[in-house]
Amino acid sequence: MKAIIIIIIFSFFITGYKYTDTDNKPCINILPYKGIDTGLTNFIYKELNKIYPNVVLSNAIPLSSRAYYSPRKRYRADTILLIQRESAKKNQYILGITNKDISTNKDDIFDWGVFGLAFGNSSIVSTHRLLKTNLKEQLLKTVLHELGHTQGLDHCIIKSCIMSDAEGKNNIDNEKGFCNKCKNFLIKKGFKV
């Protein structure tokens, strides 16, 4: 009997299994889509690691043809979110990043171009509509905005808050950070903002 126990323990060491504290903790999985600059995804990965304890950067994959909307030559963000949710693991927040134009429904408009979109544990952001002069800063704020939605935050009425509604305009440079209410909400969710 002792020999069997020793063999089982030894097999765990040989296979290289390593249990970590983060195995069952919430994780942000950054999912780059082909075409996005790896420098941008690495930047987002480094910045998120500063404020969240468990961040993973996956390999780039192509956007699904299921999400392509040919009349406008763009991708449907809502379809991308559904596809990402299908592959998400338990306790995982998927953050897709693309350089392609994305859209969703807004009020009575079927194909409204957006910076990003989030639903449940899935979010997608695009660099397509962001200002190229300060792309990294605008991308980071857009990422934080969409991740805020995945945590349960709604749009904020304070215009300088990262969670403010874009209302069809690029006002990202006017966002100074999270307001106190949004910041405290995220701190309770494990963010260091």
C-alpha positions as CSV (number, residue, x, y, z in Angstrom):
1,M,0.0,0.0,0.0
2,K,2.8,2.4,0.9
3,A,4.4,1.7,-2.5
4,I,1.2,2.7,-4.3
5,I,1.0,6.0,-2.4
6,I,4.7,6.7,-3.1
7,I,4.1,6.0,-6.8
8,I,1.1,8.3,-6.9
9,I,3.0,11.1,-5.2
10,F,6.0,10.6,-7.4
11,S,3.8,10.8,-10.6
12,F,2.6,14.2,-9.5
13,F,6.2,15.4,-9.4
14,I,7.1,13.8,-12.8
15,T,4.1,15.3,-14.6
16,G,5.1,18.8,-13.4
17,Y,1.7,19.6,-11.9
18,K,1.8,22.8,-9.9
19,Y,-1.1,24.0,-8.0
20,T,-1.2,27.8,-7.5
21,D,-3.4,30.0,-5.5
22,T,-4.7,31.6,-8.7
23,D,-6.2,28.4,-10.0
24,N,-9.6,29.3,-8.7
25,K,-9.4,33.0,-8.4
26,P,-10.9,35.4,-11.0
27,C,-8.6,36.0,-13.9
28,I,-8.5,38.6,-16.8
29,N,-7.6,36.8,-20.0
30,I,-6.4,39.2,-22.7
31,L,-7.3,37.8,-26.1
32,P,-5.6,39.6,-28.9
33,Y,-7.1,39.3,-32.4
34,K,-4.8,38.9,-35.4
35,G,-3.7,42.3,-36.8
36,I,-3.4,44.1,-33.4
37,D,0.0,45.4,-32.6
38,T,1.7,43.1,-30.1
39,G,3.3,46.2,-28.5
40,L,-0.2,47.4,-27.6
41,T,-1.3,44.1,-26.2
42,N,2.0,43.8,-24.2
43,F,1.4,47.4,-22.9
44,I,-2.1,46.5,-21.8
45,Y,-0.9,43.3,-20.1
46,K,1.8,45.2,-18.1
47,E,-0.7,48.0,-17.1
48,L,-3.4,45.5,-16.0
49,N,-0.8,43.5,-14.0
50,K,-0.2,46.7,-11.9
51,I,-3.8,46.9,-10.8
52,Y,-5.2,43.3,-10.9
53,P,-3.6,40.2,-9.3
54,N,-4.3,37.6,-12.0
55,V,-3.8,38.6,-15.7
56,V,-3.1,36.3,-18.6
57,L,-2.1,37.2,-22.2
58,S,-3.2,34.6,-24.7
59,N,-1.9,34.0,-28.2
60,A,-3.5,36.0,-31.1
61,I,-6.4,34.4,-33.0
62,P,-8.4,35.5,-36.0
63,L,-11.7,37.2,-35.6
64,S,-14.6,34.8,-36.3
65,S,-16.3,35.2,-39.7
66,R,-19.6,34.7,-37.7
67,A,-19.1,38.2,-36.4
68,Y,-18.4,39.9,-39.8
69,Y,-21.0,42.3,-41.1
70,S,-20.3,42.6,-44.8
71,P,-22.6,45.6,-45.6
72,R,-20.5,47.9,-43.5
73,K,-17.2,45.9,-43.6
74,R,-17.0,45.7,-39.8
75,Y,-17.4,43.1,-37.0
76,R,-20.4,42.9,-34.7
77,A,-19.1,43.4,-31.2
78,D,-22.1,41.6,-29.7
79,T,-21.4,38.4,-31.7
80,I,-17.7,38.6,-30.7
81,L,-18.8,38.8,-27.0
82,L,-21.0,35.7,-27.4
83,I,-18.2,33.7,-29.1
84,Q,-15.7,34.8,-26.3
85,R,-18.2,33.7,-23.6
86,E,-18.5,30.3,-25.2
87,S,-14.7,29.7,-24.6
88,A,-14.4,31.4,-21.2
89,K,-13.5,29.3,-18.2
90,K,-15.1,29.6,-14.8
91,N,-13.9,32.8,-13.0
92,Q,-12.4,34.2,-16.2
93,Y,-13.0,37.7,-17.7
94,I,-12.2,37.7,-21.4
95,L,-10.8,41.0,-22.8
96,G,-10.7,40.9,-26.6
97,I,-8.5,43.5,-28.4
98,T,-8.7,44.2,-32.1
99,N,-7.7,46.9,-34.6
100,K,-10.9,46.2,-36.7
101,D,-14.0,48.3,-36.7
102,I,-16.7,47.0,-34.4
103,S,-20.3,47.8,-34.0
104,T,-23.5,47.0,-32.0
105,N,-27.1,48.0,-31.7
106,K,-27.8,51.4,-30.1
107,D,-31.4,52.5,-29.6
108,D,-33.0,52.2,-33.1
109,I,-29.6,52.1,-34.9
110,F,-28.7,48.5,-35.9
111,D,-25.0,49.1,-36.7
112,W,-23.5,51.7,-34.4
113,G,-19.7,51.9,-34.4
114,V,-18.2,51.6,-30.9
115,F,-14.8,51.8,-29.1
116,G,-15.7,48.7,-27.1
117,L,-18.5,46.6,-25.6
118,A,-19.0,44.4,-22.6
119,F,-21.6,41.9,-21.5
120,G,-21.2,39.6,-18.5
121,N,-17.7,38.3,-18.3
122,S,-16.8,39.2,-21.9
123,S,-15.5,42.5,-23.3
124,I,-14.0,43.6,-26.6
125,V,-12.2,46.8,-27.4
126,S,-11.0,48.2,-30.8
127,T,-8.2,50.7,-31.6
128,H,-10.0,51.6,-34.9
129,R,-11.8,54.7,-33.6
130,L,-9.2,55.8,-31.1
131,L,-6.8,58.8,-31.6
132,K,-3.5,57.6,-33.0
133,T,-1.6,60.5,-31.4
134,N,-2.1,59.0,-27.9
135,L,-3.3,55.6,-28.8
136,K,-1.9,53.7,-25.7
137,E,-3.6,56.0,-23.2
138,Q,-6.9,56.0,-25.1
139,L,-6.7,52.2,-25.4
140,L,-6.0,51.7,-21.7
141,K,-8.9,53.9,-20.7
142,T,-11.2,52.0,-23.0
143,V,-10.0,48.7,-21.6
144,L,-10.6,49.9,-18.1
145,H,-14.1,51.2,-19.0
146,E,-15.1,47.8,-20.5
147,L,-13.6,45.8,-17.7
148,G,-15.5,48.1,-15.3
149,H,-18.7,46.9,-17.0
150,T,-17.7,43.2,-16.6
151,Q,-17.4,43.9,-12.9
152,G,-20.9,45.3,-12.7
153,L,-20.4,49.1,-13.2
154,D,-22.8,51.1,-15.3
155,H,-22.0,54.3,-17.1
156,C,-21.2,57.2,-14.7
157,I,-22.7,60.7,-14.8
158,I,-19.3,62.3,-13.9
159,K,-17.8,63.2,-17.3
160,S,-14.2,63.0,-16.0
161,C,-14.7,59.4,-14.9
162,I,-13.4,56.5,-17.0
163,M,-16.9,55.0,-16.8
164,S,-18.6,58.0,-18.4
165,D,-20.7,57.3,-21.6
166,A,-19.0,58.3,-24.8
167,E,-22.4,59.3,-26.3
168,G,-21.0,58.8,-29.8
169,K,-17.9,61.0,-29.3
170,N,-14.3,60.5,-28.5
171,N,-14.1,62.3,-25.1
172,I,-11.5,59.8,-23.7
173,D,-8.8,62.5,-23.2
174,N,-11.2,64.3,-20.8
175,E,-11.4,61.2,-18.6
176,K,-9.0,61.7,-15.6
177,G,-9.5,58.4,-13.9
178,F,-12.3,56.6,-11.9
179,C,-14.5,58.8,-9.7
180,N,-14.5,57.9,-6.0
181,K,-17.7,55.8,-6.3
182,C,-16.5,53.8,-9.3
183,K,-13.0,53.4,-7.7
184,N,-14.4,52.1,-4.4
185,F,-16.6,49.6,-6.3
186,L,-13.6,48.2,-8.2
187,I,-11.4,48.1,-5.1
188,K,-14.0,45.8,-3.5
189,K,-13.7,43.6,-6.6
190,G,-9.9,43.3,-6.1
191,F,-8.6,46.1,-8.3
192,K,-5.9,48.4,-7.1
193,V,-7.0,51.6,-8.8
